[in-house]
Amino acid sequence: MLVVVGDTHREMRSIALNFMGNAMLKTVLLKDVEKHALLVLNSWKQNVKFSAHQEAKKFTLNLMVKNILSLEPDHPEAEVLKKAYAAFMKVLVSAPLNCPGSAYRKALQSRFTILKLIEKKMEERNQNIKEGDEGWDDDLLGCVLRNSNMTSEQNLDLILMFASHETSSRAISLALHFLPGCPQAVKQLREEHREIAKAKREAGEVDLTWDDYRRMEFTHCVINETLRLGSVVKYVYRKAIKDNIQYKGYDIPRGWQVLPMFIAVHMDPSHFDHPLLFHPWRWQNNESNNLMPFGGGGRHCPGSELVKLEIAIFIHHLILNFHWDLTEEDQPLVNPVTDFHKGLPITVQRLSSI
């Protein structure tokens, strides 16, 4: 989906938007996001050091296998898929040396494992259709089989694209890294989510609703600031597909590769005062066009709203139930995607119920 153009790109994008659009977010994905956030957070033990980055990845990987193939986290095939995907992402960008032991070979092997499992599930679903049992699930595979006119290979690539959905886990890790340095933001977040929790108790409700999510106004400021300062996606690859492209006095020849650098915009003091400062309040009453963590235009990330939903729901239950401390100095590094060398080690203390 990153490189295709024309009708194929439009069809892929249409399916992705259909699966991750507002209707699915409100009716299916919100419930799944909350379920899997609680699954991870409820497993945390007090005063035991662990990797916050790995826990955030666990959350998004569990959610991924559920929404791609309707597999629960403890299903054997889910474990295979999660391990292969984690290995795939670890060496995704590497020198293309296809020899034993190379990072590139490991990436190819992991990709093969992922695609074979998805292909097997696709064949099982198609067989069910032939036998008169459509058995459509509210997952991406079902969405693809219902709506796609593409080849089997293109369908597999589209599903693998959704599996590459890691922005949220990295953003959650960055928020956990930034927030302890801004106690006032933590205080305001906790007040906002306590108000939401209080209103739900008074209404006799338990599960979060779309209206609750929309009320998380300061949380969205924190998300925007995390995505700006963290710049999870630093740049994207683009290719000039026609002649006579001009930009600020430069001619870009057809066939040239172009790397738009989002981080250069996010750190530009002409766009953001004190750009190196984590300051969520800058987003109150500010709809800046200079925030572009998900790209823009016709190639704006179709999963952007799902990413924001995942971060907000995870923060909601985190901030209500835990205080966390960073146990070691661990700065985010870019290699080439944002990562933490030590895994962002933290300890937590459970807060008393309000």
VMD Tcl script that draws the C-alpha trace (Angstrom):
set ca {
  {0.00 0.00 0.00}
  {2.99 2.28 0.54}
  {4.16 1.97 -3.06}
  {1.17 1.06 -5.23}
  {-0.59 3.77 -7.22}
  {-3.75 4.28 -9.22}
  {-6.76 1.96 -8.96}
  {-4.96 -0.60 -6.79}
  {-4.08 2.02 -4.20}
  {-7.61 3.41 -4.22}
  {-9.11 -0.04 -3.65}
  {-6.66 -0.91 -0.86}
  {-7.29 2.42 0.82}
  {-11.05 2.05 0.50}
  {-10.99 -1.36 2.22}
  {-8.70 -0.07 4.97}
  {-10.92 2.96 5.60}
  {-14.01 0.76 5.61}
  {-12.47 -1.48 8.26}
  {-11.02 1.31 10.41}
  {-13.68 3.97 9.83}
  {-15.88 5.58 12.48}
  {-18.62 2.95 12.25}
  {-16.20 0.11 13.09}
  {-14.39 2.22 15.69}
  {-17.63 2.91 17.57}
  {-19.25 -0.53 17.35}
  {-16.39 -3.07 17.34}
  {-12.90 -1.70 17.74}
  {-13.51 0.45 20.83}
  {-14.66 -2.62 22.80}
  {-11.69 -4.66 21.62}
  {-9.23 -1.88 22.40}
  {-10.53 -1.55 25.97}
  {-10.57 -5.33 26.50}
  {-6.95 -5.77 25.41}
  {-5.71 -2.69 27.25}
  {-7.17 -4.08 30.49}
  {-5.78 -7.53 29.73}
  {-2.25 -6.11 29.75}
  {-2.66 -3.56 32.56}
  {-4.32 -6.03 34.93}
  {-1.28 -8.29 34.64}
  {1.07 -5.64 36.05}
  {2.56 -6.29 39.49}
  {3.58 -3.60 41.95}
  {7.24 -2.77 42.55}
  {8.44 -5.26 39.92}
  {10.61 -3.76 37.18}
  {9.44 -4.52 33.64}
  {9.70 -3.13 30.12}
  {6.92 -0.65 29.40}
  {7.77 -0.77 25.71}
  {7.30 -4.55 25.59}
  {3.99 -4.26 27.43}
  {2.76 -1.65 24.96}
  {3.79 -3.96 22.11}
  {1.94 -6.84 23.78}
  {-1.21 -4.72 23.86}
  {-1.05 -3.79 20.17}
  {0.00 -7.27 19.02}
  {-2.89 -8.90 20.91}
  {-5.26 -6.39 19.36}
  {-3.73 -6.99 15.94}
  {-4.26 -10.77 15.89}
  {-7.81 -10.35 17.20}
  {-8.77 -7.86 14.51}
  {-6.95 -9.48 11.61}
  {-8.00 -13.11 12.13}
  {-10.31 -13.15 15.19}
  {-7.67 -15.01 17.24}
  {-7.54 -14.63 21.01}
  {-4.08 -13.81 22.48}
  {-3.55 -17.30 23.95}
  {-4.45 -19.17 20.75}
  {-1.45 -21.18 19.42}
  {-1.71 -19.57 15.99}
  {-1.84 -16.15 17.60}
  {1.43 -16.89 19.38}
  {3.04 -17.94 16.08}
  {1.81 -14.78 14.37}
  {2.95 -12.46 17.17}
  {6.44 -13.98 17.38}
  {6.91 -13.87 13.60}
  {5.66 -10.32 13.40}
  {7.90 -9.12 16.26}
  {10.90 -10.68 14.51}
  {9.82 -9.16 11.19}
  {9.58 -5.63 12.57}
  {12.88 -5.93 14.42}
  {14.83 -6.30 11.16}
  {12.38 -4.76 8.71}
  {14.82 -2.13 7.49}
  {18.11 -3.87 6.85}
  {20.75 -4.31 4.15}
  {19.32 -6.66 1.47}
  {21.84 -9.44 2.03}
  {19.97 -12.71 1.63}
  {22.44 -15.02 3.30}
  {22.18 -17.31 6.36}
  {22.09 -15.39 9.63}
  {21.55 -11.97 8.03}
  {18.87 -9.61 9.33}
  {17.35 -9.51 5.85}
  {17.07 -13.33 5.71}
  {15.35 -13.30 9.13}
  {12.88 -10.68 7.89}
  {12.07 -12.75 4.80}
  {11.56 -15.88 6.91}
  {9.28 -14.04 9.32}
  {7.29 -12.52 6.48}
  {6.88 -15.98 4.92}
  {5.55 -17.36 8.22}
  {3.06 -14.50 8.57}
  {1.77 -14.76 5.00}
  {1.45 -18.56 5.10}
  {-0.67 -18.37 8.25}
  {-2.89 -15.65 6.79}
  {-3.16 -17.56 3.50}
  {-4.24 -20.68 5.41}
  {-6.97 -18.73 7.18}
  {-8.08 -17.20 3.88}
  {-8.44 -20.67 2.35}
  {-10.45 -21.86 5.36}
  {-12.84 -18.93 5.04}
  {-13.24 -19.49 1.28}
  {-13.99 -23.17 1.92}
  {-16.65 -22.19 4.42}
  {-18.25 -20.00 1.76}
  {-18.33 -22.91 -0.72}
  {-20.03 -25.05 1.91}
  {-22.72 -22.42 2.38}
  {-21.44 -21.09 5.69}
  {-20.14 -17.58 5.11}
  {-19.17 -17.22 8.75}
  {-18.12 -13.60 8.27}
  {-16.22 -12.23 11.21}
  {-15.82 -8.55 12.01}
  {-12.12 -8.80 11.26}
  {-9.89 -7.54 8.48}
  {-9.80 -10.88 6.68}
  {-13.58 -10.92 6.52}
  {-13.61 -7.32 5.29}
  {-11.11 -8.15 2.55}
  {-12.98 -11.26 1.39}
  {-16.26 -9.35 1.33}
  {-15.07 -6.30 -0.55}
  {-11.86 -6.93 -2.46}
  {-11.55 -7.40 -6.22}
  {-7.76 -7.62 -5.97}
  {-5.51 -10.61 -6.46}
  {-4.79 -12.99 -3.59}
  {-1.26 -11.61 -3.31}
  {-2.53 -8.03 -3.06}
  {-5.05 -9.10 -0.41}
  {-2.25 -10.69 1.62}
  {-0.14 -7.55 1.34}
  {-3.06 -5.41 2.52}
  {-3.54 -7.61 5.58}
  {0.20 -7.53 6.29}
  {0.01 -3.72 6.06}
  {-2.45 -3.69 8.96}
  {-0.06 -5.94 10.86}
  {2.53 -3.19 10.48}
  {0.41 -1.09 12.81}
  {2.95 -0.21 15.51}
  {2.56 3.54 15.81}
  {0.33 3.21 18.86}
  {2.71 1.01 20.90}
  {5.61 3.36 20.25}
  {3.47 6.40 21.05}
  {2.27 4.83 24.32}
  {5.90 4.17 25.27}
  {6.84 7.75 24.42}
  {3.95 9.11 26.51}
  {5.13 7.03 29.47}
  {8.61 8.46 28.89}
  {7.56 12.12 28.54}
  {4.81 12.43 31.17}
  {6.91 11.92 34.35}
  {8.86 15.03 33.36}
  {5.62 17.03 33.29}
  {3.76 16.40 36.60}
  {1.14 19.05 35.83}
  {0.12 17.14 32.70}
  {-0.18 13.91 34.71}
  {-2.33 15.73 37.29}
  {-4.63 17.20 34.64}
  {-4.92 13.85 32.84}
  {-5.88 12.10 36.06}
  {-8.50 14.75 36.86}
  {-10.02 14.41 33.38}
  {-10.27 10.63 33.55}
  {-11.55 10.62 37.12}
  {-14.40 12.87 35.99}
  {-15.23 10.42 33.20}
  {-15.06 7.45 35.60}
  {-17.24 9.26 38.15}
  {-19.90 10.04 35.55}
  {-19.95 6.40 34.47}
  {-20.39 5.15 38.03}
  {-23.27 7.54 38.59}
  {-24.88 6.34 35.35}
  {-24.38 2.69 36.33}
  {-22.15 2.07 33.30}
  {-18.94 0.06 33.08}
  {-17.55 -0.03 29.55}
  {-16.26 3.10 27.85}
  {-18.41 4.57 25.10}
  {-17.66 6.74 22.10}
  {-19.00 9.75 24.01}
  {-16.52 9.03 26.83}
  {-13.72 8.94 24.26}
  {-14.82 12.28 22.81}
  {-14.70 13.82 26.30}
  {-10.96 13.08 26.62}
  {-10.02 16.55 25.42}
  {-6.76 17.04 27.32}
  {-5.82 13.43 26.54}
  {-5.94 14.29 22.86}
  {-3.63 17.24 23.55}
  {-1.20 14.80 25.19}
  {-1.49 12.45 22.22}
  {-0.80 15.27 19.74}
  {2.20 16.47 21.71}
  {3.57 12.94 22.05}
  {3.26 12.38 18.31}
  {4.83 15.77 17.58}
  {7.79 15.56 19.95}
  {8.27 11.81 19.52}
  {7.66 11.87 15.76}
  {7.12 8.11 15.68}
  {7.15 8.25 11.88}
  {10.11 10.47 11.07}
  {9.71 10.45 7.29}
  {8.05 8.64 4.42}
  {9.28 7.46 1.05}
  {7.85 9.02 -2.07}
  {8.75 8.72 -5.73}
  {8.20 11.28 -8.48}
  {5.99 9.52 -11.05}
  {5.82 12.37 -13.58}
  {8.01 15.12 -14.99}
  {8.02 18.83 -14.18}
  {7.38 18.58 -10.44}
  {8.46 21.86 -8.88}
  {8.90 22.63 -5.21}
  {10.25 25.89 -3.83}
  {12.26 26.61 -6.92}
  {13.58 23.06 -7.34}
  {12.76 20.71 -10.22}
  {12.27 17.08 -9.16}
  {12.93 14.73 -12.09}
  {10.70 11.77 -12.74}
  {11.88 8.64 -10.95}
  {13.68 10.47 -8.11}
  {13.08 9.35 -4.55}
  {11.81 12.03 -2.16}
  {11.83 11.77 1.65}
  {9.43 14.25 3.30}
  {10.84 14.74 6.83}
  {7.97 15.18 9.29}
  {10.37 15.58 12.18}
  {11.87 18.69 10.52}
  {8.43 20.30 10.58}
  {7.62 19.15 14.12}
  {10.88 20.59 15.46}
  {10.75 23.87 13.53}
  {10.60 26.82 15.97}
  {8.79 28.87 13.35}
  {5.87 26.44 13.71}
  {6.11 25.53 17.41}
  {7.41 27.64 20.29}
  {10.10 25.82 22.27}
  {9.81 22.70 20.07}
  {12.00 20.54 22.35}
  {9.61 21.09 25.29}
  {6.83 18.59 26.05}
  {3.93 21.01 26.37}
  {0.47 19.47 25.70}
  {-1.32 22.77 26.36}
  {-0.05 24.09 23.03}
  {-2.82 22.02 21.43}
  {-5.69 23.60 23.31}
  {-7.69 25.55 20.73}
  {-4.93 24.85 18.20}
  {-5.63 22.87 15.03}
  {-2.22 23.27 13.48}
  {-1.73 22.07 9.91}
  {1.91 21.49 10.80}
  {1.22 18.31 12.78}
  {1.59 15.41 10.37}
  {2.40 12.17 12.21}
  {0.21 10.24 9.78}
  {1.17 11.96 6.54}
  {-1.43 13.84 4.56}
  {-3.51 14.08 1.43}
  {-4.54 10.96 -0.47}
  {-1.96 8.90 1.44}
  {-2.92 9.97 4.93}
  {-2.69 6.86 7.14}
  {-6.13 5.17 7.13}
  {-5.47 3.85 10.64}
  {-4.78 7.23 12.24}
  {-8.05 7.37 14.22}
  {-7.58 3.81 15.45}
  {-4.10 4.72 16.69}
  {-5.47 7.69 18.65}
  {-8.25 5.54 20.09}
  {-5.75 2.90 21.27}
  {-3.53 5.48 22.96}
  {-6.44 7.27 24.64}
  {-8.07 4.10 26.03}
  {-4.74 2.76 27.29}
  {-3.98 6.10 28.99}
  {-7.47 6.17 30.54}
  {-7.00 2.90 32.43}
  {-3.31 3.52 33.10}
  {-3.77 6.96 34.66}
  {-6.75 5.86 36.78}
  {-5.09 2.78 38.22}
  {-1.33 3.33 38.35}
  {1.48 5.62 39.28}
  {4.68 4.71 37.42}
  {8.34 5.54 37.87}
  {11.12 5.29 35.33}
  {13.72 3.06 36.97}
  {16.58 3.73 34.53}
  {17.58 6.48 32.14}
  {16.45 5.29 28.72}
  {16.15 7.69 25.80}
  {14.20 6.91 22.63}
  {16.49 6.13 19.71}
  {15.81 6.05 15.97}
  {17.12 2.91 14.29}
  {15.38 3.67 11.87}
  {12.08 3.59 13.80}
  {11.70 4.90 17.34}
  {12.79 2.36 19.93}
  {14.10 2.18 23.50}
  {17.49 0.56 23.98}
  {16.58 -0.80 27.44}
  {12.88 -1.26 26.73}
  {11.86 1.68 28.95}
  {12.04 -0.08 32.36}
  {9.45 1.08 34.91}
  {7.89 0.06 38.20}
  {4.26 0.75 39.12}
  {2.16 1.28 42.22}
  {-1.56 0.63 42.04}
  {-3.72 3.59 43.05}
  {-6.63 3.20 45.44}
  {-10.10 3.13 43.90}
  {-11.85 6.47 43.68}
}
mol new
graphics top color blue
foreach p $ca { graphics top sphere $p radius 0.5 }
foreach p [lrange $ca 0 end-1] q [lrange $ca 1 end] { graphics top cylinder $p $q radius 0.2 }
display resetview
